[in-house]
Amino acid sequence: MRQGRLALGLALLVLGGCGGSGSDATTGPATAKDVRSALEARLGGRKLSYRWVVCVPTKRSFAGRLIFRCNVNFGEPHIVRYCATLAEGRLVTNGEQPDMRCGREAG
């Protein structure tokens, strides 16, 4: 009985270690909607007032994850561009990672 539990535990450890690179094993690859929602949550958490957020995928990646270019309208004519991605479900932007660049292309 003890050997059976040990074998089951080892099997679960091995299976738990498998996952795709560049995406989160539990959530899959990030989408523009996911990144926009995370950015909106961060802006709201910091009590920043904005009118809209638009995120589009780029052809670039950072640490194996797709980068999105997000434009945030803080009120005419103040639009700020963020380069952003999700890492383990957490928003990462070019503010935290200055090496992250999203370029000018949209897709």
C-alpha positions as CSV (number, residue, x, y, z in Angstrom):
1,M,0.0,0.0,0.0
2,R,2.8,2.4,0.9
3,Q,4.6,1.8,-2.4
4,G,1.4,2.5,-4.3
5,R,1.1,5.9,-2.6
6,L,4.7,6.6,-3.4
7,A,4.3,5.7,-7.0
8,L,1.1,7.8,-7.3
9,G,2.9,10.8,-5.7
10,L,5.8,10.5,-8.1
11,A,3.5,10.3,-11.0
12,L,1.7,13.5,-9.9
13,L,4.9,15.3,-9.5
14,V,6.1,14.4,-13.0
15,L,2.8,15.3,-14.6
16,G,2.6,18.6,-12.6
17,G,6.0,19.6,-14.0
18,C,4.8,19.5,-17.6
19,G,3.6,22.7,-19.3
20,G,4.0,24.7,-22.4
21,S,6.7,27.3,-22.7
22,G,5.7,30.9,-23.1
23,S,2.3,30.4,-21.6
24,D,0.9,29.7,-18.2
25,A,0.2,26.0,-17.8
26,T,-3.1,26.7,-16.0
27,T,-4.4,29.7,-18.0
28,G,-2.8,29.2,-21.5
29,P,-1.5,32.1,-23.6
30,A,-2.5,35.6,-22.7
31,T,-5.0,37.4,-24.9
32,A,-5.4,41.1,-25.6
33,K,-8.6,41.0,-23.4
34,D,-6.6,39.4,-20.5
35,V,-3.9,42.0,-20.7
36,R,-6.4,44.9,-21.0
37,S,-8.3,43.6,-17.9
38,A,-5.1,43.3,-15.9
39,L,-4.0,46.8,-16.9
40,E,-7.4,48.3,-16.1
41,A,-7.3,46.6,-12.7
42,R,-3.8,48.1,-12.0
43,L,-4.9,51.6,-13.1
44,G,-8.0,51.3,-10.9
45,G,-6.0,50.0,-8.0
46,R,-3.8,53.1,-8.2
47,K,-6.9,55.4,-8.4
48,L,-6.0,56.6,-11.9
49,S,-8.7,58.1,-14.0
50,Y,-8.8,56.9,-17.6
51,R,-11.3,56.9,-20.5
52,W,-10.4,53.8,-22.4
53,V,-7.7,51.1,-22.8
54,V,-6.9,49.3,-26.1
55,C,-4.4,46.4,-26.3
56,V,-3.2,44.7,-29.5
57,P,-0.7,41.9,-29.9
58,T,2.7,42.6,-31.4
59,K,5.1,40.4,-33.2
60,R,7.5,40.6,-30.2
61,S,8.0,38.6,-27.1
62,F,9.7,39.1,-23.7
63,A,10.9,36.1,-21.6
64,G,9.0,33.8,-24.0
65,R,5.7,35.6,-23.7
66,L,3.8,37.6,-26.3
67,I,4.0,41.4,-25.8
68,F,0.9,43.6,-26.3
69,R,0.9,47.3,-27.1
70,C,-1.7,49.0,-24.9
71,N,-2.8,52.6,-25.4
72,V,-4.4,54.3,-22.4
73,N,-6.4,57.5,-22.8
74,F,-6.0,59.6,-19.6
75,G,-8.0,62.4,-21.2
76,E,-7.5,64.4,-24.4
77,P,-4.9,64.5,-25.7
78,H,-3.0,62.5,-23.1
79,I,-2.6,58.9,-24.5
80,V,0.1,56.7,-22.9
81,R,1.6,53.6,-24.6
82,Y,2.4,50.6,-22.4
83,C,4.2,47.4,-23.5
84,A,2.6,44.6,-21.4
85,T,2.4,40.9,-21.0
86,L,1.2,38.4,-18.4
87,A,3.6,36.2,-16.5
88,E,2.1,33.6,-14.2
89,G,-1.2,35.6,-14.3
90,R,0.5,38.9,-13.2
91,L,0.8,42.0,-15.4
92,V,4.3,43.0,-16.4
93,T,4.9,46.2,-18.2
94,N,7.8,48.1,-19.6
95,G,7.6,50.2,-16.4
96,E,8.9,47.2,-14.4
97,Q,11.0,45.8,-17.3
98,P,12.5,48.6,-19.3
99,D,14.1,46.0,-21.7
100,M,10.5,45.1,-22.9
101,R,9.8,46.9,-26.1
102,C,6.7,46.6,-28.2
103,G,7.7,48.6,-31.3
104,R,5.3,50.4,-33.5
105,E,3.8,47.4,-35.3
106,A,0.4,46.1,-34.3
107,G,0.5,42.5,-35.3
